[in-house]
């Protein structure tokens, strides 16, 4: 089964050297040019140079997409377990048509819609450390942002899971755990979780905002279902603490405020997925910075646009197509509970 196999790094580079990469340029979807791969170059570096994506680069060149890392992610098992079952002593690249033994991952828990006032269905408790979706081996020159973009995760979540800073310089060969879609692995790093006696409900959906950890956690009853790395208010404009309900949602709006004389005025256009939970304090996407995990706002909860979109669709009041981009909570369509605390 292991006949004619070579180490992954060497095999990948040989494949790249033997091929002439066809790169789609940013100027035209149909235009292309030739790029000869140089020693030490990675797909993410080349994709960034030509303002395209790694996936598009692979597609244009007809590269086989399976690697041990991606197969582990696809089947929801750890890289080490996949290697052990197939007798690999080190990461190796794969031949087309090669057969691998893949362990069967536990079936995912079904998703049950839970309205704001309905009891949450029983969901298995999170089991930290089980079935991480992928482990990435850093290649020379790769940045956290490159790797996060490749896997579609928040760079700050990737850094937090691996005990790194957002601007950490990575070493070639360094192994990074990749957060899963719900990022619940991040909860392992919280030394002291909120006591369940303080939960505002055990029968509704609700959101915990931990200002000390700079994280938000979505719950269904007592069960966490998704975790986010956020940015709350800075010391001069702190985020309010307490228990609230989302009272209004806006799909997109401009935001302005501050004082021009003091030099603190701002005008942010097209802020997406805004959910107000107390007066003008809101969850919303923040496209103007990527320093999540550090207080950055004037009191609101900054999130990546992707995370804010997920929370907007999950939390209530529920918005419909005919709501003209804004909705207010009502007795029939109440807002999701929000608990903001420092400890």
Secondary structure as GFF3:
##gff-version 3
##sequence-region A 1 343
A	DSSP	alpha_helix	8	18	.	.	.	ID=ss1
A	DSSP	beta_strand	21	24	.	.	.	ID=ss2
A	DSSP	beta_strand	32	35	.	.	.	ID=ss3
A	DSSP	alpha_helix	43	49	.	.	.	ID=ss4
A	DSSP	alpha_helix	54	61	.	.	.	ID=ss5
A	DSSP	alpha_helix	68	75	.	.	.	ID=ss6
A	DSSP	alpha_helix	79	85	.	.	.	ID=ss7
A	DSSP	beta_strand	134	137	.	.	.	ID=ss8
A	DSSP	alpha_helix	144	151	.	.	.	ID=ss9
A	DSSP	alpha_helix	155	161	.	.	.	ID=ss10
A	DSSP	beta_strand	175	178	.	.	.	ID=ss11
A	DSSP	three_ten_helix	184	189	.	.	.	ID=ss12
A	DSSP	three_ten_helix	196	198	.	.	.	ID=ss13
A	DSSP	beta_strand	205	210	.	.	.	ID=ss14
A	DSSP	beta_strand	215	220	.	.	.	ID=ss15
A	DSSP	beta_strand	223	229	.	.	.	ID=ss16
A	DSSP	three_ten_helix	235	237	.	.	.	ID=ss17
A	DSSP	beta_strand	242	245	.	.	.	ID=ss18
A	DSSP	beta_strand	248	257	.	.	.	ID=ss19
A	DSSP	beta_strand	266	278	.	.	.	ID=ss20
A	DSSP	beta_strand	281	285	.	.	.	ID=ss21
A	DSSP	beta_strand	301	303	.	.	.	ID=ss22
A	DSSP	alpha_helix	305	314	.	.	.	ID=ss23
A	DSSP	three_ten_helix	321	323	.	.	.	ID=ss24
A	DSSP	beta_strand	326	328	.	.	.	ID=ss25
A	DSSP	beta_strand	337	341	.	.	.	ID=ss26
###
